Amino acid sequence: MDLQTRKLEFIKDFLKLNSEEAVIKLEKLLRRQKQEDSERDLVPMTLDELNSRIDKSMLDSQSGRLTNSEKVKSEIDKWT
C-alpha cells in the first residue's frame, strides 16, 4: 500500500473515532512529529551570516525601516 493510500485509510479511521482522549493523543503525536521534521530541516547560520544580518538590522533601524509590535500583532490577528 502506498503512502497516499495509507494516509487516506488513516483519515477514514480517524473520522470514526469517538474518543476525545484518542484525538488529543494523535494531535500531540502529530505536533511532535511536525516539530521534529522542522528541526531536522534547520541549518545553522555561519558567524558571518549572523553578523551580516545584525548589520542589516542596524541599518534598517537607523533608516527608520521598522514595524512596531502593535502592527505585527494586528497582522497576526488577521491570520485566523
Phi and psi in radians as a Rosetta constraint file:
Dihedral C 1 N 2 CA 2 C 2 CIRCULARHARMONIC -1.348 0.35
Dihedral N 2 CA 2 C 2 N 3 CIRCULARHARMONIC 2.933 0.35
Dihedral C 2 N 3 CA 3 C 3 CIRCULARHARMONIC -1.070 0.35
Dihedral N 3 CA 3 C 3 N 4 CIRCULARHARMONIC -0.749 0.35
Dihedral C 3 N 4 CA 4 C 4 CIRCULARHARMONIC -1.059 0.35
Dihedral N 4 CA 4 C 4 N 5 CIRCULARHARMONIC -0.748 0.35
Dihedral C 4 N 5 CA 5 C 5 CIRCULARHARMONIC -1.149 0.35
Dihedral N 5 CA 5 C 5 N 6 CIRCULARHARMONIC -0.724 0.35
Dihedral C 5 N 6 CA 6 C 6 CIRCULARHARMONIC -1.078 0.35
Dihedral N 6 CA 6 C 6 N 7 CIRCULARHARMONIC -0.719 0.35
Dihedral C 6 N 7 CA 7 C 7 CIRCULARHARMONIC -1.129 0.35
Dihedral N 7 CA 7 C 7 N 8 CIRCULARHARMONIC -0.720 0.35
Dihedral C 7 N 8 CA 8 C 8 CIRCULARHARMONIC -1.114 0.35
Dihedral N 8 CA 8 C 8 N 9 CIRCULARHARMONIC -0.709 0.35
Dihedral C 8 N 9 CA 9 C 9 CIRCULARHARMONIC -1.128 0.35
Dihedral N 9 CA 9 C 9 N 10 CIRCULARHARMONIC -0.701 0.35
Dihedral C 9 N 10 CA 10 C 10 CIRCULARHARMONIC -1.080 0.35
Dihedral N 10 CA 10 C 10 N 11 CIRCULARHARMONIC -0.775 0.35
Dihedral C 10 N 11 CA 11 C 11 CIRCULARHARMONIC -1.064 0.35
Dihedral N 11 CA 11 C 11 N 12 CIRCULARHARMONIC -0.757 0.35
Dihedral C 11 N 12 CA 12 C 12 CIRCULARHARMONIC -1.028 0.35
Dihedral N 12 CA 12 C 12 N 13 CIRCULARHARMONIC -0.813 0.35
Dihedral C 12 N 13 CA 13 C 13 CIRCULARHARMONIC -1.140 0.35
Dihedral N 13 CA 13 C 13 N 14 CIRCULARHARMONIC -0.703 0.35
Dihedral C 13 N 14 CA 14 C 14 CIRCULARHARMONIC -1.059 0.35
Dihedral N 14 CA 14 C 14 N 15 CIRCULARHARMONIC -0.747 0.35
Dihedral C 14 N 15 CA 15 C 15 CIRCULARHARMONIC -1.160 0.35
Dihedral N 15 CA 15 C 15 N 16 CIRCULARHARMONIC -0.335 0.35
Dihedral C 15 N 16 CA 16 C 16 CIRCULARHARMONIC -1.510 0.35
Dihedral N 16 CA 16 C 16 N 17 CIRCULARHARMONIC -0.173 0.35
Dihedral C 16 N 17 CA 17 C 17 CIRCULARHARMONIC -1.114 0.35
Dihedral N 17 CA 17 C 17 N 18 CIRCULARHARMONIC 2.448 0.35
Dihedral C 17 N 18 CA 18 C 18 CIRCULARHARMONIC -2.057 0.35
Dihedral N 18 CA 18 C 18 N 19 CIRCULARHARMONIC 0.013 0.35
Dihedral C 18 N 19 CA 19 C 19 CIRCULARHARMONIC -1.734 0.35
Dihedral N 19 CA 19 C 19 N 20 CIRCULARHARMONIC 2.007 0.35
Dihedral C 19 N 20 CA 20 C 20 CIRCULARHARMONIC -1.093 0.35
Dihedral N 20 CA 20 C 20 N 21 CIRCULARHARMONIC -0.610 0.35
Dihedral C 20 N 21 CA 21 C 21 CIRCULARHARMONIC -1.064 0.35
Dihedral N 21 CA 21 C 21 N 22 CIRCULARHARMONIC -0.736 0.35
Dihedral C 21 N 22 CA 22 C 22 CIRCULARHARMONIC -1.141 0.35
Dihedral N 22 CA 22 C 22 N 23 CIRCULARHARMONIC -0.712 0.35
Dihedral C 22 N 23 CA 23 C 23 CIRCULARHARMONIC -1.110 0.35
Dihedral N 23 CA 23 C 23 N 24 CIRCULARHARMONIC -0.745 0.35
Dihedral C 23 N 24 CA 24 C 24 CIRCULARHARMONIC -1.053 0.35
Dihedral N 24 CA 24 C 24 N 25 CIRCULARHARMONIC -0.773 0.35
Dihedral C 24 N 25 CA 25 C 25 CIRCULARHARMONIC -1.093 0.35
Dihedral N 25 CA 25 C 25 N 26 CIRCULARHARMONIC -0.744 0.35
Dihedral C 25 N 26 CA 26 C 26 CIRCULARHARMONIC -1.175 0.35
Dihedral N 26 CA 26 C 26 N 27 CIRCULARHARMONIC -0.655 0.35
Dihedral C 26 N 27 CA 27 C 27 CIRCULARHARMONIC -1.074 0.35
Dihedral N 27 CA 27 C 27 N 28 CIRCULARHARMONIC -0.768 0.35
Dihedral C 27 N 28 CA 28 C 28 CIRCULARHARMONIC -1.095 0.35
Dihedral N 28 CA 28 C 28 N 29 CIRCULARHARMONIC -0.753 0.35
Dihedral C 28 N 29 CA 29 C 29 CIRCULARHARMONIC -1.073 0.35
Dihedral N 29 CA 29 C 29 N 30 CIRCULARHARMONIC -0.770 0.35
Dihedral C 29 N 30 CA 30 C 30 CIRCULARHARMONIC -1.119 0.35
Dihedral N 30 CA 30 C 30 N 31 CIRCULARHARMONIC -0.790 0.35
Dihedral C 30 N 31 CA 31 C 31 CIRCULARHARMONIC -1.046 0.35
Dihedral N 31 CA 31 C 31 N 32 CIRCULARHARMONIC -0.752 0.35
Dihedral C 31 N 32 CA 32 C 32 CIRCULARHARMONIC -1.104 0.35
Dihedral N 32 CA 32 C 32 N 33 CIRCULARHARMONIC -0.742 0.35
Dihedral C 32 N 33 CA 33 C 33 CIRCULARHARMONIC -1.143 0.35
Dihedral N 33 CA 33 C 33 N 34 CIRCULARHARMONIC -0.740 0.35
Dihedral C 33 N 34 CA 34 C 34 CIRCULARHARMONIC -1.086 0.35
Dihedral N 34 CA 34 C 34 N 35 CIRCULARHARMONIC -0.692 0.35
Dihedral C 34 N 35 CA 35 C 35 CIRCULARHARMONIC -1.111 0.35
Dihedral N 35 CA 35 C 35 N 36 CIRCULARHARMONIC -0.793 0.35
Dihedral C 35 N 36 CA 36 C 36 CIRCULARHARMONIC -1.084 0.35
Dihedral N 36 CA 36 C 36 N 37 CIRCULARHARMONIC -0.745 0.35
Dihedral C 36 N 37 CA 37 C 37 CIRCULARHARMONIC -1.097 0.35
Dihedral N 37 CA 37 C 37 N 38 CIRCULARHARMONIC -0.726 0.35
Dihedral C 37 N 38 CA 38 C 38 CIRCULARHARMONIC -1.121 0.35
Dihedral N 38 CA 38 C 38 N 39 CIRCULARHARMONIC -0.777 0.35
Dihedral C 38 N 39 CA 39 C 39 CIRCULARHARMONIC -1.146 0.35
Dihedral N 39 CA 39 C 39 N 40 CIRCULARHARMONIC -0.600 0.35
Dihedral C 39 N 40 CA 40 C 40 CIRCULARHARMONIC -1.157 0.35
Dihedral N 40 CA 40 C 40 N 41 CIRCULARHARMONIC -0.528 0.35
Dihedral C 40 N 41 CA 41 C 41 CIRCULARHARMONIC -1.455 0.35
Dihedral N 41 CA 41 C 41 N 42 CIRCULARHARMONIC -0.176 0.35
Dihedral C 41 N 42 CA 42 C 42 CIRCULARHARMONIC -1.250 0.35
Dihedral N 42 CA 42 C 42 N 43 CIRCULARHARMONIC 2.432 0.35
Dihedral C 42 N 43 CA 43 C 43 CIRCULARHARMONIC -2.198 0.35
Dihedral N 43 CA 43 C 43 N 44 CIRCULARHARMONIC 2.099 0.35
Dihedral C 43 N 44 CA 44 C 44 CIRCULARHARMONIC -1.133 0.35
Dihedral N 44 CA 44 C 44 N 45 CIRCULARHARMONIC 2.517 0.35
Dihedral C 44 N 45 CA 45 C 45 CIRCULARHARMONIC -1.439 0.35
Dihedral N 45 CA 45 C 45 N 46 CIRCULARHARMONIC 2.734 0.35
Dihedral C 45 N 46 CA 46 C 46 CIRCULARHARMONIC -1.353 0.35
Dihedral N 46 CA 46 C 46 N 47 CIRCULARHARMONIC 2.908 0.35
Dihedral C 46 N 47 CA 47 C 47 CIRCULARHARMONIC -1.083 0.35
Dihedral N 47 CA 47 C 47 N 48 CIRCULARHARMONIC -0.659 0.35
Dihedral C 47 N 48 CA 48 C 48 CIRCULARHARMONIC -1.111 0.35
Dihedral N 48 CA 48 C 48 N 49 CIRCULARHARMONIC -0.730 0.35
Dihedral C 48 N 49 CA 49 C 49 CIRCULARHARMONIC -1.110 0.35
Dihedral N 49 CA 49 C 49 N 50 CIRCULARHARMONIC -0.724 0.35
Dihedral C 49 N 50 CA 50 C 50 CIRCULARHARMONIC -1.076 0.35
Dihedral N 50 CA 50 C 50 N 51 CIRCULARHARMONIC -0.842 0.35
Dihedral C 50 N 51 CA 51 C 51 CIRCULARHARMONIC -1.106 0.35
Dihedral N 51 CA 51 C 51 N 52 CIRCULARHARMONIC -0.644 0.35
Dihedral C 51 N 52 CA 52 C 52 CIRCULARHARMONIC -1.113 0.35
Dihedral N 52 CA 52 C 52 N 53 CIRCULARHARMONIC -0.745 0.35
Dihedral C 52 N 53 CA 53 C 53 CIRCULARHARMONIC -1.142 0.35
Dihedral N 53 CA 53 C 53 N 54 CIRCULARHARMONIC -0.687 0.35
Dihedral C 53 N 54 CA 54 C 54 CIRCULARHARMONIC -1.096 0.35
Dihedral N 54 CA 54 C 54 N 55 CIRCULARHARMONIC -0.809 0.35
Dihedral C 54 N 55 CA 55 C 55 CIRCULARHARMONIC -1.041 0.35
Dihedral N 55 CA 55 C 55 N 56 CIRCULARHARMONIC -0.777 0.35
Dihedral C 55 N 56 CA 56 C 56 CIRCULARHARMONIC -1.103 0.35
Dihedral N 56 CA 56 C 56 N 57 CIRCULARHARMONIC -0.732 0.35
Dihedral C 56 N 57 CA 57 C 57 CIRCULARHARMONIC -1.108 0.35
Dihedral N 57 CA 57 C 57 N 58 CIRCULARHARMONIC -0.707 0.35
Dihedral C 57 N 58 CA 58 C 58 CIRCULARHARMONIC -1.112 0.35
Dihedral N 58 CA 58 C 58 N 59 CIRCULARHARMONIC -0.739 0.35
Dihedral C 58 N 59 CA 59 C 59 CIRCULARHARMONIC -1.113 0.35
Dihedral N 59 CA 59 C 59 N 60 CIRCULARHARMONIC -0.738 0.35
Dihedral C 59 N 60 CA 60 C 60 CIRCULARHARMONIC -1.044 0.35
Dihedral N 60 CA 60 C 60 N 61 CIRCULARHARMONIC -0.762 0.35
Dihedral C 60 N 61 CA 61 C 61 CIRCULARHARMONIC -1.107 0.35
Dihedral N 61 CA 61 C 61 N 62 CIRCULARHARMONIC -0.807 0.35
Dihedral C 61 N 62 CA 62 C 62 CIRCULARHARMONIC -1.138 0.35
Dihedral N 62 CA 62 C 62 N 63 CIRCULARHARMONIC -0.490 0.35
Dihedral C 62 N 63 CA 63 C 63 CIRCULARHARMONIC -1.576 0.35
Dihedral N 63 CA 63 C 63 N 64 CIRCULARHARMONIC -0.001 0.35
Dihedral C 63 N 64 CA 64 C 64 CIRCULARHARMONIC 1.371 0.35
Dihedral N 64 CA 64 C 64 N 65 CIRCULARHARMONIC 0.247 0.35
Dihedral C 64 N 65 CA 65 C 65 CIRCULARHARMONIC -1.536 0.35
Dihedral N 65 CA 65 C 65 N 66 CIRCULARHARMONIC 1.315 0.35
Dihedral C 65 N 66 CA 66 C 66 CIRCULARHARMONIC -2.242 0.35
Dihedral N 66 CA 66 C 66 N 67 CIRCULARHARMONIC 2.766 0.35
Dihedral C 66 N 67 CA 67 C 67 CIRCULARHARMONIC -2.174 0.35
Dihedral N 67 CA 67 C 67 N 68 CIRCULARHARMONIC 2.155 0.35
Dihedral C 67 N 68 CA 68 C 68 CIRCULARHARMONIC -1.287 0.35
Dihedral N 68 CA 68 C 68 N 69 CIRCULARHARMONIC 2.803 0.35
Dihedral C 68 N 69 CA 69 C 69 CIRCULARHARMONIC -1.125 0.35
Dihedral N 69 CA 69 C 69 N 70 CIRCULARHARMONIC -0.576 0.35
Dihedral C 69 N 70 CA 70 C 70 CIRCULARHARMONIC -1.107 0.35
Dihedral N 70 CA 70 C 70 N 71 CIRCULARHARMONIC -0.694 0.35
Dihedral C 70 N 71 CA 71 C 71 CIRCULARHARMONIC -1.163 0.35
Dihedral N 71 CA 71 C 71 N 72 CIRCULARHARMONIC -0.715 0.35
Dihedral C 71 N 72 CA 72 C 72 CIRCULARHARMONIC -1.094 0.35
Dihedral N 72 CA 72 C 72 N 73 CIRCULARHARMONIC -0.809 0.35
Dihedral C 72 N 73 CA 73 C 73 CIRCULARHARMONIC -1.046 0.35
Dihedral N 73 CA 73 C 73 N 74 CIRCULARHARMONIC -0.716 0.35
Dihedral C 73 N 74 CA 74 C 74 CIRCULARHARMONIC -1.075 0.35
Dihedral N 74 CA 74 C 74 N 75 CIRCULARHARMONIC -0.750 0.35
Dihedral C 74 N 75 CA 75 C 75 CIRCULARHARMONIC -1.127 0.35
Dihedral N 75 CA 75 C 75 N 76 CIRCULARHARMONIC -0.722 0.35
Dihedral C 75 N 76 CA 76 C 76 CIRCULARHARMONIC -1.111 0.35
Dihedral N 76 CA 76 C 76 N 77 CIRCULARHARMONIC -0.682 0.35
Dihedral C 76 N 77 CA 77 C 77 CIRCULARHARMONIC -1.050 0.35
Dihedral N 77 CA 77 C 77 N 78 CIRCULARHARMONIC -0.486 0.35
Dihedral C 77 N 78 CA 78 C 78 CIRCULARHARMONIC -1.326 0.35
Dihedral N 78 CA 78 C 78 N 79 CIRCULARHARMONIC -0.256 0.35
Dihedral C 78 N 79 CA 79 C 79 CIRCULARHARMONIC -1.185 0.35
Dihedral N 79 CA 79 C 79 N 80 CIRCULARHARMONIC -0.504 0.35
